[in-house]
Amino acid sequence: MPPPLLAGLLSLAGLLSLAGVWPGPQPGLAQPSSAQPPPVQRTELRGVWLTANDMPVLRDRSRMQATVNQLADLQFNRLYVVVWNGGMAYYPSGVSEGRQLQDFTYRGLQGQDIVAELIAAGRSRGLQVMPWFEFGLMAPPDSALAKRHRDWLTQKRDGGLSSISAAGEVVWLNPFRPEVEQLITDLVLEVVSQYDAEGIQFDDHMSLPREFGYDPYTVALYRKETGREPPAAAEDAAWVKWRADRLTAFMERLARAVRKARPGTILSISPNYYAFAYKLQLQDWRSWVQRGIADEVLIQIYRSDLESYLPQLSRPEVQETQRRIPTAIAVMTGLRNRPNPIGLIRQKVQANRELGLGVAFFYFESLWNLGPEPPAERIAALAELFGGSVAPAAGLPRLPPPPLPVLSPNP
């Protein structure tokens, strides 16, 4: 039986939806297919992101191996490791270095290829490791990429080039320019070809804030295709849809190139919840699912309380996605200046599980080291949640892990 709070809120969400009060599909947005495939049984997804903040751990070979062992003992099964952030590659990249986007090769402290070793270490313990393009189309204003290719950047209506994000001030590559599409495609194909990884991931930064798109190139393109000038209102529905559709077409071509280069590669996406992603970031990930672009979706719902978190789990686009492909909800385990209690994290994971949804945690450093509780307490809570074990003492044999539960999403 679900907890009273969860049951109450989910019932409320259902009643509001039936009554037409709860936000439903918006005009101009892709609508769900009438053909609904049956729910598919799948292993619960349990992932964690390894960010640039986690590089002190990843760059040291022994610390990296210990981290992999700990996560495997806790019964995680997915690791998403950053390979592109801040306009630079976190792996030996002929593309980035050849185009003079960086003048060094990123390696570990022992001279190793961090990504290659993490993939091998993860596979030896039953963990799938997926390279993650964290920054996507976003770059720091002072990066070599932004400085060398000023004409590749898009802009706001007032000519402004930057916006403020969680990473600070950033600029945005124009995804409608063929040069930008070629760069991203070359980087992605390099990673796909260079590493024996199960998949590759794109997040909420493979997008464009709706205030952007008023650069001369995009304006001319819009004028040519529609015979109109872009409206002054960035939120204009037709203007939003035109840009979102072009971004979807870009992702479709990118997915096709990846699958041609390495058949069977999982294309994972981790967008924000749909209303935010589409209206504010031009990221129509619901359409990406319907078109078969995405093979796995991890929806970022970084809410600080259950009352605002729970209703998002039963949204129509979440249910539709869940019927098609593996679906998880991304949970914030904390930031350096905003730790999240393990009790709240536990409640969110349990709520996900009751609806057949997996979970991924952002991010590794805050999984147990930045919380308000001692690390041992947080590790023990994760072990209890996932049926895993706390890492045994050195020299003792590891017991084989218990089988992961197989979930059947609610229809």
C-alpha positions in Angstrom: 0.0 0.0 0.0 1.4 3.5 -0.8 2.0 5.9 2.1 -1.1 8.1 2.8 0.7 11.2 1.6 1.6 9.6 -1.7 -1.8 8.0 -2.2 -3.5 11.3 -1.5 -1.4 13.4 -3.8 -1.6 10.9 -6.6 -5.3 10.6 -6.2 -5.6 14.4 -6.3 -3.4 14.5 -9.4 -5.7 12.0 -11.1 -8.9 13.9 -10.2 -7.5 17.2 -11.3 -6.4 15.7 -14.6 -9.9 14.2 -15.2 -11.5 17.5 -14.3 -9.3 19.4 -16.8 -7.6 21.4 -14.0 -4.3 19.7 -14.0 -2.0 20.9 -16.8 -2.4 18.7 -19.9 -0.8 18.7 -23.3 -0.4 22.2 -24.6 -1.5 23.5 -28.0 1.3 23.0 -30.5 3.0 20.3 -28.5 3.4 16.8 -29.8 0.5 14.6 -28.7 0.8 11.0 -27.6 0.3 8.3 -30.1 -3.1 6.6 -30.0 -1.4 3.2 -30.1 -0.2 2.5 -26.6 2.2 -0.4 -26.3 1.8 -2.6 -23.3 4.0 -2.1 -20.3 7.3 -3.9 -20.5 9.0 -5.6 -17.6 12.5 -4.2 -17.0 15.2 -4.1 -14.4 15.0 -1.1 -12.0 17.4 1.6 -13.2 19.7 2.8 -10.4 22.1 5.4 -11.6 24.4 8.2 -10.5 26.2 11.0 -12.3 29.9 11.5 -12.1 30.6 15.1 -12.7 33.6 17.4 -13.1 33.4 17.8 -9.3 34.1 14.1 -9.0 37.3 14.2 -11.0 39.6 14.1 -7.9 38.1 10.6 -7.3 38.0 9.5 -11.0 41.5 10.7 -11.9 43.2 8.5 -9.2 43.1 4.8 -10.3 42.8 3.3 -6.8 40.1 5.7 -5.7 38.2 5.2 -8.9 38.3 1.4 -8.4 37.2 1.7 -4.8 34.3 3.9 -5.9 33.2 1.4 -8.5 33.3 -1.4 -5.9 31.3 0.6 -3.4 28.6 1.5 -6.0 28.4 -2.1 -7.2 28.1 -3.4 -3.6 25.2 -1.0 -3.1 23.5 -2.5 -6.2 23.7 0.5 -8.6 23.7 -0.5 -12.2 24.3 2.8 -14.2 27.1 5.3 -14.1 26.9 8.5 -16.2 30.4 10.0 -16.5 31.1 13.5 -17.9 33.0 13.7 -21.1 32.1 17.2 -22.3 31.8 20.2 -20.0 32.8 23.8 -20.2 33.6 23.6 -23.9 36.3 21.0 -23.4 36.7 17.2 -23.5 37.4 15.2 -20.4 39.0 12.4 -22.5 41.8 12.2 -25.1 39.9 14.0 -28.0 41.4 14.4 -31.4 38.3 16.5 -32.3 38.6 19.0 -29.5 42.4 19.3 -29.6 42.5 19.3 -33.5 40.1 22.2 -33.6 42.1 24.0 -31.0 39.3 24.0 -28.5 41.8 22.9 -25.9 45.6 22.7 -25.9 46.0 19.7 -23.6 44.9 16.0 -23.3 42.8 15.3 -20.2 44.1 12.2 -18.4 44.3 10.6 -14.9 47.0 11.1 -12.4 48.7 7.9 -13.6 48.5 9.0 -17.2 45.4 6.8 -17.9 42.4 7.4 -20.1 39.8 8.0 -17.3 36.8 7.1 -19.3 38.2 3.9 -20.7 39.3 2.6 -17.3 36.0 3.5 -15.7 34.1 1.6 -18.4 36.3 -1.5 -17.9 36.1 -1.3 -14.1 32.4 -0.8 -14.2 31.8 -3.7 -16.5 33.9 -6.0 -14.3 31.4 -5.3 -11.5 28.2 -5.4 -13.6 27.8 -1.6 -14.0 27.0 0.0 -17.3 29.0 3.2 -17.8 27.6 5.8 -20.2 29.6 8.9 -21.4 27.6 12.0 -20.7 27.7 15.3 -22.6 26.9 17.5 -19.7 27.2 21.0 -21.2 25.7 20.1 -24.5 25.2 23.3 -26.4 26.3 25.5 -23.5 29.8 27.0 -23.0 31.6 29.4 -20.8 32.0 32.9 -22.4 35.8 32.7 -21.9 36.1 29.2 -23.3 38.2 28.7 -26.5 35.1 27.5 -28.2 33.2 30.7 -27.6 36.2 32.9 -28.4 37.2 31.1 -31.6 33.7 30.8 -33.0 31.8 33.9 -32.0 29.5 33.6 -35.1 28.4 30.2 -33.8 26.7 31.7 -30.8 23.0 32.6 -30.8 21.6 35.7 -29.1 18.6 37.2 -27.4 16.4 39.8 -29.0 18.4 42.7 -27.3 21.6 41.3 -28.7 22.7 39.7 -25.4 24.8 36.5 -25.7 24.7 35.1 -22.3 22.4 33.7 -19.6 22.9 32.7 -16.0 22.8 29.0 -15.2 23.7 26.7 -12.3 27.2 26.8 -13.8 27.3 30.6 -13.8 27.3 32.8 -16.9 27.2 30.8 -20.1 26.7 31.3 -23.9 24.8 29.1 -26.2 25.9 27.4 -29.5 23.3 27.8 -32.2 22.0 24.3 -32.9 20.5 25.5 -36.2 23.9 26.2 -37.8 25.4 23.3 -39.7 28.9 24.0 -38.2 27.6 23.6 -34.7 25.7 20.4 -35.6 28.9 19.1 -37.2 31.0 19.8 -34.2 28.6 18.1 -31.8 28.2 15.1 -34.1 32.0 14.7 -34.5 32.5 14.8 -30.7 29.7 12.3 -30.1 30.8 9.9 -32.8 34.4 10.1 -31.5 33.2 9.0 -28.1 30.9 6.3 -29.5 33.7 4.9 -31.7 36.6 5.3 -29.1 34.9 3.6 -26.2 33.2 0.3 -25.7 30.3 1.8 -23.8 26.7 0.6 -23.7 25.3 4.1 -24.4 25.7 7.8 -24.4 23.7 10.5 -22.6 22.5 14.1 -23.3 20.9 16.2 -20.6 18.9 19.4 -20.3 21.7 21.4 -21.9 21.2 19.8 -25.3 18.6 22.6 -25.6 18.2 26.3 -26.1 16.6 28.8 -23.6 13.6 30.3 -25.4 15.0 33.8 -25.1 17.6 32.9 -27.7 17.3 32.5 -31.5 17.4 36.2 -32.5 20.8 36.0 -34.1 21.0 37.0 -37.8 21.4 33.4 -39.1 18.3 32.1 -37.3 16.2 35.1 -38.1 17.1 34.7 -41.8 16.3 31.0 -41.7 12.9 31.7 -40.0 12.1 34.4 -42.5 12.9 32.1 -45.4 10.8 29.2 -44.1 7.8 31.1 -42.8 7.8 34.4 -44.7 7.5 36.2 -41.3 9.8 37.9 -38.8 10.4 36.2 -35.5 7.9 37.7 -33.0 9.1 40.0 -30.2 7.6 37.7 -27.6 10.1 34.8 -27.1 7.2 32.7 -25.7 5.1 33.0 -28.9 3.7 29.4 -29.4 4.5 29.2 -33.2 8.0 30.6 -32.6 8.7 28.2 -29.8 7.4 25.2 -31.9 9.5 26.2 -34.9 12.7 26.2 -32.9 11.8 23.1 -30.9 11.0 21.2 -34.1 14.4 22.1 -35.6 16.2 21.0 -32.4 14.3 17.7 -32.6 15.3 17.3 -36.2 19.0 17.8 -35.2 18.6 15.2 -32.5 17.1 12.8 -34.9 20.0 13.1 -37.3 22.4 12.7 -34.4 20.7 9.6 -33.2 20.8 8.1 -36.7 24.5 8.8 -37.0 25.2 7.2 -33.6 23.3 4.0 -34.5 25.0 3.8 -37.8 28.4 4.1 -36.2 27.7 1.7 -33.4 24.5 -0.3 -33.7 22.8 -1.1 -30.3 24.1 2.0 -28.6 21.6 3.3 -25.9 20.7 6.9 -26.4 19.9 8.2 -22.9 18.4 11.6 -22.2 18.0 13.4 -18.9 15.8 16.5 -19.5 13.8 18.6 -17.1 10.2 17.9 -16.5 8.3 18.3 -19.7 6.4 21.6 -19.3 9.6 23.3 -18.3 11.7 21.6 -20.9 9.4 22.5 -23.8 8.3 25.9 -22.9 11.5 27.3 -21.5 14.2 25.2 -23.1 12.7 24.3 -26.5 13.4 20.6 -25.7 10.5 18.6 -26.9 11.7 15.4 -25.3 8.2 13.8 -25.5 8.5 14.0 -29.3 12.0 12.5 -29.0 10.5 9.5 -27.3 7.7 9.2 -29.8 10.1 9.4 -32.7 12.4 6.7 -31.3 15.3 9.1 -30.7 15.6 8.2 -27.0 16.1 4.7 -25.7 16.0 5.7 -22.0 14.8 8.8 -20.1 15.8 10.1 -16.7 13.6 13.1 -15.9 15.1 15.7 -13.6 12.7 16.6 -10.8 14.9 18.4 -8.3 12.2 19.4 -5.8 13.0 20.1 -2.2 9.8 18.7 -0.8 7.5 15.7 -1.5 4.4 17.9 -2.0 5.8 19.3 -5.2 7.7 16.2 -6.2 5.0 13.5 -6.1 2.5 15.0 -8.6 5.2 15.1 -11.3 5.5 11.3 -11.2 2.1 10.6 -12.6 2.1 13.2 -15.4 0.7 11.8 -18.8 4.0 12.2 -20.6 5.8 10.2 -17.8 3.3 7.4 -18.1 3.5 7.4 -21.9 7.3 7.3 -21.8 7.2 4.6 -19.2 5.1 2.4 -21.5 7.7 2.7 -24.3 11.2 2.7 -22.8 13.1 2.5 -19.4 12.2 5.6 -17.4 13.6 7.0 -14.2 13.3 10.1 -12.1 16.5 12.0 -11.3 16.8 13.0 -7.6 19.0 15.7 -6.3 21.2 14.2 -3.5 22.5 17.7 -2.6 24.8 20.5 -3.6 27.8 21.8 -1.7 25.7 24.7 -0.3 22.4 22.8 -0.1 22.6 19.3 1.3 19.6 17.0 1.1 18.7 14.7 4.0 18.8 11.0 3.4 15.2 10.6 4.7 13.8 12.8 2.0 15.9 10.9 -0.6 14.6 7.6 0.7 11.0 8.8 0.4 11.5 9.9 -3.2 13.1 6.6 -4.2 10.2 4.7 -2.6 7.7 6.8 -4.4 9.4 6.2 -7.7 9.5 2.4 -7.0 5.8 2.3 -6.2 5.1 3.6 -9.7 7.6 1.4 -11.5 10.1 4.2 -12.0 13.8 3.9 -11.7 16.1 6.5 -10.0 19.3 8.4 -10.8 21.1 10.6 -8.3 22.8 13.9 -9.0 25.6 13.7 -8.1 28.2 11.3 -6.8 30.0 13.7 -4.4 26.8 14.5 -2.6 25.6 10.9 -2.5 27.1 10.5 0.9 29.9 13.0 1.4 28.0 16.3 1.4 24.9 15.3 3.3 23.7 16.5 6.7 24.2 12.9 8.1 27.5 11.1 8.4 28.6 9.2 5.3 28.2 5.8 6.9 24.6 6.6 7.7 23.8 7.6 4.2 25.6 4.6 2.7 23.7 2.2 5.1 20.4 3.8 4.0 21.2 3.3 0.3 22.2 -0.3 1.0 18.8 -0.9 2.7 17.0 0.7 -0.2 18.6 -1.3 -2.9 19.3 -4.6 -1.1 23.0 -4.0 -1.4 25.8 -4.2 1.2 28.3 -1.9 2.8 31.7 -2.6 1.3 33.4 -5.5 3.3 36.7 -5.0 5.0 39.8 -5.3 2.9 40.9 -8.8 2.2 37.5 -10.4 2.8 35.7 -12.1 -0.1 32.7 -10.3 -1.6 29.5 -12.2 -1.7 27.6 -12.3 -5.0 25.0 -9.5 -5.1 21.3 -10.4 -4.8 19.3 -10.2 -8.1 17.8 -6.9 -8.9 14.0 -6.6 -8.8 12.2 -6.7 -12.1 9.5 -4.0 -12.2 6.3 -3.8 -14.2 5.3 -0.2 -14.7 1.7 0.7 -14.0 -0.4 0.9 -17.2 
